Amino acid sequence: MLLKLFPDHYGTGLELRDNYLYVSTTTEVYRYPLHPEELIPTSDAELVISEFPEQRGHSSKGFAFDGDGHIYVNVGAPSNACMELARTKGSLGMRPCPQLERQASIWGF
């Protein structure tokens, strides 16, 4: 069994693509070059995308690629249904929801 820890990047998403291992954290997406004959990355990570909002709830940054190589990253909302009082029974949703400016969406690059 091979085990590779990424101490600087606690990942929430992984994908192999075009000789790179892509890893997402709660605020960035990195990629590690994969070299022939290597089963795990030995090079330093390259920062691909940064400046995602920091938040506690729904902070994972899952991602996917399309057929043209564009990357799409899920940026969750820090609340449930844009509630006025987070996770409080009976709390109404805000209209308009201010979180929609930077969160609760899919970001494309």
CNS distance restraints for C-alpha pairs under 8 A (distance, minus, plus):
assign (resid   4 and name CA) (resid  40 and name CA) 6.97 0.50 0.50
assign (resid   6 and name CA) (resid  10 and name CA) 6.58 0.50 0.50
assign (resid   9 and name CA) (resid  23 and name CA) 7.83 0.50 0.50
assign (resid   9 and name CA) (resid  24 and name CA) 7.76 0.50 0.50
assign (resid   9 and name CA) (resid  25 and name CA) 6.11 0.50 0.50
assign (resid  10 and name CA) (resid  24 and name CA) 7.92 0.50 0.50
assign (resid  10 and name CA) (resid  25 and name CA) 5.76 0.50 0.50
assign (resid  11 and name CA) (resid  23 and name CA) 5.84 0.50 0.50
assign (resid  11 and name CA) (resid  24 and name CA) 5.19 0.50 0.50
assign (resid  11 and name CA) (resid  25 and name CA) 4.63 0.50 0.50
assign (resid  11 and name CA) (resid  26 and name CA) 7.59 0.50 0.50
assign (resid  12 and name CA) (resid  23 and name CA) 7.31 0.50 0.50
assign (resid  12 and name CA) (resid  24 and name CA) 5.48 0.50 0.50
assign (resid  12 and name CA) (resid  25 and name CA) 5.43 0.50 0.50
assign (resid  12 and name CA) (resid  26 and name CA) 6.93 0.50 0.50
assign (resid  12 and name CA) (resid  60 and name CA) 5.48 0.50 0.50
assign (resid  12 and name CA) (resid  61 and name CA) 5.98 0.50 0.50
assign (resid  12 and name CA) (resid  62 and name CA) 6.36 0.50 0.50
assign (resid  13 and name CA) (resid  22 and name CA) 7.79 0.50 0.50
assign (resid  13 and name CA) (resid  23 and name CA) 5.56 0.50 0.50
assign (resid  13 and name CA) (resid  24 and name CA) 4.97 0.50 0.50
assign (resid  13 and name CA) (resid  25 and name CA) 7.27 0.50 0.50
assign (resid  13 and name CA) (resid  60 and name CA) 7.85 0.50 0.50
assign (resid  13 and name CA) (resid  61 and name CA) 6.56 0.50 0.50
assign (resid  13 and name CA) (resid  62 and name CA) 5.06 0.50 0.50
assign (resid  13 and name CA) (resid  63 and name CA) 6.65 0.50 0.50
assign (resid  14 and name CA) (resid  21 and name CA) 7.00 0.50 0.50
assign (resid  14 and name CA) (resid  22 and name CA) 5.51 0.50 0.50
assign (resid  14 and name CA) (resid  23 and name CA) 4.75 0.50 0.50
assign (resid  14 and name CA) (resid  24 and name CA) 6.69 0.50 0.50
assign (resid  15 and name CA) (resid  21 and name CA) 5.82 0.50 0.50
assign (resid  15 and name CA) (resid  22 and name CA) 5.13 0.50 0.50
assign (resid  15 and name CA) (resid  23 and name CA) 6.86 0.50 0.50
assign (resid  16 and name CA) (resid  20 and name CA) 5.79 0.50 0.50
assign (resid  16 and name CA) (resid  21 and name CA) 4.64 0.50 0.50
assign (resid  16 and name CA) (resid  22 and name CA) 6.20 0.50 0.50
assign (resid  17 and name CA) (resid  21 and name CA) 6.50 0.50 0.50
assign (resid  17 and name CA) (resid  22 and name CA) 7.40 0.50 0.50
assign (resid  19 and name CA) (resid  33 and name CA) 6.22 0.50 0.50
assign (resid  19 and name CA) (resid  34 and name CA) 5.12 0.50 0.50
assign (resid  19 and name CA) (resid  35 and name CA) 7.14 0.50 0.50
assign (resid  20 and name CA) (resid  31 and name CA) 5.99 0.50 0.50
assign (resid  20 and name CA) (resid  32 and name CA) 5.38 0.50 0.50
assign (resid  20 and name CA) (resid  33 and name CA) 4.60 0.50 0.50
assign (resid  20 and name CA) (resid  34 and name CA) 5.23 0.50 0.50
assign (resid  21 and name CA) (resid  31 and name CA) 5.38 0.50 0.50
assign (resid  21 and name CA) (resid  32 and name CA) 5.08 0.50 0.50
assign (resid  21 and name CA) (resid  33 and name CA) 6.57 0.50 0.50
assign (resid  21 and name CA) (resid  34 and name CA) 6.78 0.50 0.50
assign (resid  21 and name CA) (resid  41 and name CA) 7.72 0.50 0.50
assign (resid  22 and name CA) (resid  29 and name CA) 7.02 0.50 0.50
assign (resid  22 and name CA) (resid  30 and name CA) 5.70 0.50 0.50
assign (resid  22 and name CA) (resid  31 and name CA) 4.22 0.50 0.50
assign (resid  22 and name CA) (resid  32 and name CA) 6.45 0.50 0.50
assign (resid  23 and name CA) (resid  29 and name CA) 5.76 0.50 0.50
assign (resid  23 and name CA) (resid  30 and name CA) 5.24 0.50 0.50
assign (resid  23 and name CA) (resid  31 and name CA) 5.99 0.50 0.50
assign (resid  24 and name CA) (resid  28 and name CA) 5.79 0.50 0.50
assign (resid  24 and name CA) (resid  29 and name CA) 4.24 0.50 0.50
assign (resid  24 and name CA) (resid  30 and name CA) 6.17 0.50 0.50
assign (resid  24 and name CA) (resid  61 and name CA) 6.05 0.50 0.50
assign (resid  24 and name CA) (resid  62 and name CA) 7.03 0.50 0.50
assign (resid  24 and name CA) (resid  63 and name CA) 7.77 0.50 0.50
assign (resid  25 and name CA) (resid  29 and name CA) 6.26 0.50 0.50
assign (resid  25 and name CA) (resid  60 and name CA) 7.02 0.50 0.50
assign (resid  25 and name CA) (resid  61 and name CA) 6.40 0.50 0.50
assign (resid  26 and name CA) (resid  52 and name CA) 7.66 0.50 0.50
assign (resid  26 and name CA) (resid  54 and name CA) 7.20 0.50 0.50
assign (resid  26 and name CA) (resid  59 and name CA) 5.45 0.50 0.50
assign (resid  26 and name CA) (resid  60 and name CA) 5.25 0.50 0.50
assign (resid  26 and name CA) (resid  61 and name CA) 5.67 0.50 0.50
assign (resid  27 and name CA) (resid  50 and name CA) 6.24 0.50 0.50
assign (resid  27 and name CA) (resid  51 and name CA) 6.33 0.50 0.50
assign (resid  27 and name CA) (resid  52 and name CA) 4.82 0.50 0.50
assign (resid  27 and name CA) (resid  53 and name CA) 6.59 0.50 0.50
assign (resid  27 and name CA) (resid  54 and name CA) 6.30 0.50 0.50
assign (resid  27 and name CA) (resid  61 and name CA) 7.54 0.50 0.50
assign (resid  28 and name CA) (resid  47 and name CA) 7.42 0.50 0.50
assign (resid  28 and name CA) (resid  48 and name CA) 7.50 0.50 0.50
assign (resid  28 and name CA) (resid  49 and name CA) 5.47 0.50 0.50
assign (resid  28 and name CA) (resid  50 and name CA) 4.44 0.50 0.50
assign (resid  28 and name CA) (resid  51 and name CA) 6.81 0.50 0.50
assign (resid  28 and name CA) (resid  52 and name CA) 6.54 0.50 0.50
assign (resid  29 and name CA) (resid  47 and name CA) 6.37 0.50 0.50
assign (resid  29 and name CA) (resid  48 and name CA) 5.47 0.50 0.50
assign (resid  29 and name CA) (resid  49 and name CA) 5.03 0.50 0.50
assign (resid  29 and name CA) (resid  50 and name CA) 6.59 0.50 0.50
assign (resid  30 and name CA) (resid  45 and name CA) 6.03 0.50 0.50
assign (resid  30 and name CA) (resid  46 and name CA) 5.43 0.50 0.50
assign (resid  30 and name CA) (resid  47 and name CA) 4.55 0.50 0.50
assign (resid  30 and name CA) (resid  48 and name CA) 5.16 0.50 0.50
assign (resid  30 and name CA) (resid  49 and name CA) 7.03 0.50 0.50
assign (resid  31 and name CA) (resid  45 and name CA) 5.51 0.50 0.50
assign (resid  31 and name CA) (resid  46 and name CA) 5.25 0.50 0.50
assign (resid  31 and name CA) (resid  47 and name CA) 6.63 0.50 0.50
assign (resid  31 and name CA) (resid  48 and name CA) 6.73 0.50 0.50
assign (resid  32 and name CA) (resid  41 and name CA) 6.14 0.50 0.50
assign (resid  32 and name CA) (resid  43 and name CA) 6.49 0.50 0.50
assign (resid  32 and name CA) (resid  44 and name CA) 6.46 0.50 0.50
assign (resid  32 and name CA) (resid  45 and name CA) 4.73 0.50 0.50
assign (resid  32 and name CA) (resid  46 and name CA) 6.27 0.50 0.50
assign (resid  33 and name CA) (resid  41 and name CA) 6.48 0.50 0.50
assign (resid  33 and name CA) (resid  42 and name CA) 8.00 0.50 0.50
assign (resid  33 and name CA) (resid  43 and name CA) 6.39 0.50 0.50
assign (resid  33 and name CA) (resid  44 and name CA) 7.96 0.50 0.50
assign (resid  33 and name CA) (resid  45 and name CA) 7.56 0.50 0.50
assign (resid  34 and name CA) (resid  38 and name CA) 6.77 0.50 0.50
assign (resid  34 and name CA) (resid  39 and name CA) 7.91 0.50 0.50
assign (resid  34 and name CA) (resid  40 and name CA) 7.18 0.50 0.50
assign (resid  34 and name CA) (resid  41 and name CA) 5.45 0.50 0.50
assign (resid  34 and name CA) (resid  42 and name CA) 7.71 0.50 0.50
assign (resid  34 and name CA) (resid  43 and name CA) 7.90 0.50 0.50
assign (resid  35 and name CA) (resid  41 and name CA) 7.47 0.50 0.50
assign (resid  52 and name CA) (resid  75 and name CA) 7.69 0.50 0.50
assign (resid  53 and name CA) (resid 102 and name CA) 7.26 0.50 0.50
assign (resid  53 and name CA) (resid 103 and name CA) 7.56 0.50 0.50
assign (resid  54 and name CA) (resid  59 and name CA) 7.43 0.50 0.50
assign (resid  55 and name CA) (resid  59 and name CA) 5.88 0.50 0.50
assign (resid  55 and name CA) (resid  78 and name CA) 6.02 0.50 0.50
assign (resid  56 and name CA) (resid  78 and name CA) 6.48 0.50 0.50
assign (resid  57 and name CA) (resid  76 and name CA) 7.89 0.50 0.50
assign (resid  57 and name CA) (resid  77 and name CA) 7.16 0.50 0.50
assign (resid  57 and name CA) (resid  78 and name CA) 4.60 0.50 0.50
assign (resid  57 and name CA) (resid  79 and name CA) 6.37 0.50 0.50
assign (resid  58 and name CA) (resid  75 and name CA) 7.97 0.50 0.50
assign (resid  58 and name CA) (resid  76 and name CA) 5.09 0.50 0.50
assign (resid  58 and name CA) (resid  77 and name CA) 6.07 0.50 0.50
assign (resid  58 and name CA) (resid  78 and name CA) 5.77 0.50 0.50
assign (resid  58 and name CA) (resid  79 and name CA) 7.62 0.50 0.50
assign (resid  59 and name CA) (resid  75 and name CA) 7.24 0.50 0.50
assign (resid  59 and name CA) (resid  76 and name CA) 6.15 0.50 0.50
assign (resid  59 and name CA) (resid  77 and name CA) 7.87 0.50 0.50
assign (resid  59 and name CA) (resid  78 and name CA) 7.32 0.50 0.50
assign (resid  60 and name CA) (resid  74 and name CA) 7.83 0.50 0.50
assign (resid  60 and name CA) (resid  75 and name CA) 7.49 0.50 0.50
assign (resid  60 and name CA) (resid  76 and name CA) 7.31 0.50 0.50
assign (resid  61 and name CA) (resid  73 and name CA) 6.13 0.50 0.50
assign (resid  61 and name CA) (resid  74 and name CA) 5.42 0.50 0.50
assign (resid  61 and name CA) (resid  75 and name CA) 6.03 0.50 0.50
assign (resid  61 and name CA) (resid  76 and name CA) 7.72 0.50 0.50
assign (resid  62 and name CA) (resid  73 and name CA) 5.87 0.50 0.50
assign (resid  62 and name CA) (resid  74 and name CA) 5.46 0.50 0.50
assign (resid  63 and name CA) (resid  71 and name CA) 6.79 0.50 0.50
assign (resid  63 and name CA) (resid  72 and name CA) 5.41 0.50 0.50
assign (resid  63 and name CA) (resid  73 and name CA) 4.29 0.50 0.50
assign (resid  63 and name CA) (resid  74 and name CA) 6.07 0.50 0.50
assign (resid  64 and name CA) (resid  71 and name CA) 5.71 0.50 0.50
assign (resid  64 and name CA) (resid  72 and name CA) 5.36 0.50 0.50
assign (resid  64 and name CA) (resid  73 and name CA) 6.74 0.50 0.50
assign (resid  65 and name CA) (resid  69 and name CA) 5.72 0.50 0.50
assign (resid  65 and name CA) (resid  70 and name CA) 5.47 0.50 0.50
assign (resid  65 and name CA) (resid  71 and name CA) 4.48 0.50 0.50
assign (resid  65 and name CA) (resid  72 and name CA) 6.20 0.50 0.50
assign (resid  66 and name CA) (resid  70 and name CA) 5.55 0.50 0.50
assign (resid  66 and name CA) (resid  71 and name CA) 6.67 0.50 0.50
assign (resid  66 and name CA) (resid  72 and name CA) 7.94 0.50 0.50
assign (resid  70 and name CA) (resid 108 and name CA) 7.02 0.50 0.50
assign (resid  70 and name CA) (resid 109 and name CA) 5.63 0.50 0.50
assign (resid  71 and name CA) (resid 108 and name CA) 5.89 0.50 0.50
assign (resid  71 and name CA) (resid 109 and name CA) 5.33 0.50 0.50
assign (resid  72 and name CA) (resid 106 and name CA) 6.28 0.50 0.50
assign (resid  72 and name CA) (resid 107 and name CA) 5.51 0.50 0.50
assign (resid  72 and name CA) (resid 108 and name CA) 4.47 0.50 0.50
assign (resid  72 and name CA) (resid 109 and name CA) 6.38 0.50 0.50
assign (resid  73 and name CA) (resid 106 and name CA) 5.49 0.50 0.50
assign (resid  73 and name CA) (resid 107 and name CA) 5.15 0.50 0.50
assign (resid  73 and name CA) (resid 108 and name CA) 6.52 0.50 0.50
assign (resid  74 and name CA) (resid 104 and name CA) 7.86 0.50 0.50
assign (resid  74 and name CA) (resid 105 and name CA) 6.24 0.50 0.50
assign (resid  74 and name CA) (resid 106 and name CA) 4.64 0.50 0.50
assign (resid  74 and name CA) (resid 107 and name CA) 6.50 0.50 0.50
assign (resid  75 and name CA) (resid 103 and name CA) 5.44 0.50 0.50
assign (resid  75 and name CA) (resid 104 and name CA) 5.68 0.50 0.50
assign (resid  75 and name CA) (resid 105 and name CA) 5.43 0.50 0.50
assign (resid  75 and name CA) (resid 106 and name CA) 5.90 0.50 0.50
assign (resid  75 and name CA) (resid 107 and name CA) 7.01 0.50 0.50
assign (resid  76 and name CA) (resid 103 and name CA) 5.72 0.50 0.50
assign (resid  76 and name CA) (resid 104 and name CA) 4.54 0.50 0.50
assign (resid  76 and name CA) (resid 105 and name CA) 6.51 0.50 0.50
assign (resid  77 and name CA) (resid  82 and name CA) 7.61 0.50 0.50
assign (resid  77 and name CA) (resid  99 and name CA) 6.69 0.50 0.50
assign (resid  77 and name CA) (resid 100 and name CA) 7.95 0.50 0.50
assign (resid  77 and name CA) (resid 103 and name CA) 5.15 0.50 0.50
assign (resid  77 and name CA) (resid 104 and name CA) 4.30 0.50 0.50
assign (resid  77 and name CA) (resid 105 and name CA) 7.84 0.50 0.50
assign (resid  78 and name CA) (resid  99 and name CA) 7.87 0.50 0.50
assign (resid  78 and name CA) (resid 103 and name CA) 7.70 0.50 0.50
assign (resid  79 and name CA) (resid  83 and name CA) 6.49 0.50 0.50
assign (resid  79 and name CA) (resid  86 and name CA) 5.72 0.50 0.50
assign (resid  79 and name CA) (resid  87 and name CA) 7.26 0.50 0.50
assign (resid  80 and name CA) (resid  86 and name CA) 6.82 0.50 0.50
assign (resid  80 and name CA) (resid  87 and name CA) 6.76 0.50 0.50
assign (resid  81 and name CA) (resid  93 and name CA) 5.95 0.50 0.50
assign (resid  82 and name CA) (resid  86 and name CA) 7.74 0.50 0.50
assign (resid  82 and name CA) (resid  93 and name CA) 5.08 0.50 0.50
assign (resid  82 and name CA) (resid  94 and name CA) 5.81 0.50 0.50
assign (resid  82 and name CA) (resid  97 and name CA) 6.03 0.50 0.50
assign (resid  82 and name CA) (resid  99 and name CA) 7.08 0.50 0.50
assign (resid  83 and name CA) (resid  87 and name CA) 7.38 0.50 0.50
assign (resid  83 and name CA) (resid  88 and name CA) 7.96 0.50 0.50
assign (resid  83 and name CA) (resid  91 and name CA) 5.90 0.50 0.50
assign (resid  83 and name CA) (resid  92 and name CA) 5.48 0.50 0.50
assign (resid  83 and name CA) (resid  93 and name CA) 4.17 0.50 0.50
assign (resid  83 and name CA) (resid  94 and name CA) 6.03 0.50 0.50
assign (resid  84 and name CA) (resid  91 and name CA) 5.95 0.50 0.50
assign (resid  84 and name CA) (resid  92 and name CA) 5.93 0.50 0.50
assign (resid  84 and name CA) (resid  93 and name CA) 5.83 0.50 0.50
assign (resid  84 and name CA) (resid  94 and name CA) 5.95 0.50 0.50
assign (resid  85 and name CA) (resid  91 and name CA) 5.75 0.50 0.50
assign (resid  85 and name CA) (resid  92 and name CA) 7.82 0.50 0.50
assign (resid  86 and name CA) (resid  91 and name CA) 7.66 0.50 0.50
assign (resid  87 and name CA) (resid  91 and name CA) 7.87 0.50 0.50
assign (resid  93 and name CA) (resid  97 and name CA) 7.60 0.50 0.50
assign (resid  94 and name CA) (resid  98 and name CA) 7.80 0.50 0.50
assign (resid  99 and name CA) (resid 103 and name CA) 5.39 0.50 0.50
assign (resid  99 and name CA) (resid 104 and name CA) 6.83 0.50 0.50
assign (resid 100 and name CA) (resid 104 and name CA) 5.77 0.50 0.50
assign (resid 100 and name CA) (resid 105 and name CA) 7.17 0.50 0.50
